[in-house]
Amino acid sequence: SVLQQAGRNPSQKTVNKYWTSQTTTLNFDDFCTILKKEKPATKTELLEAFGKIDPDNTGYILHDELYKILTTRGETMTRDEASAIIKQADFNCGGKLDYNKFCDLYMTTSEQCCKTAREKLEVDGRLRQQQFGSQTETSCEGITLPVSKPSPRISRKTD
């Protein structure tokens, strides 16, 4: 969830790379390292991926085709998840997805999520500073937070 709030959309395979059965906690520095390694998708990358599904380069994908891909390939989505995406991205109500517009929507939504997350972290950091007095601060990609003592390691079987 926090990776998604930071504009990433990791697959379960990617999450498993960082959160193994031996992992009990991640500190903020670990999180920042992951963010640097796992870059958010660019519009160009998204368009290239859609282009592989649209060999005629029409700029559209039939909803039925997208639904089939989302529910049967890669990390599959549930029928409800796929239907929700298709419904939200149905710009022309013509049974096909304009994937250029969809990529614009995706990028805008991702940027808004990142902005909101940064604002919440900045407000939370200021509140902590007010409650606990002056503390040393550290920065990660434009996000400033107070440094806190490491939390005790807690065993967690699943996340």
PyMOL commands that set and color helices and strands:
alter all, ss='L'
color gray80, all
select helices_A, chain A and resi 2-5+12-18+28-37+43-53+63-72+79-88+99-132
alter helices_A, ss='H'
color red, helices_A
select strands_A, chain A and resi 60-62+96-98+137-140+143-146
alter strands_A, ss='S'
color yellow, strands_A
deselect
rebuild
show_as cartoon
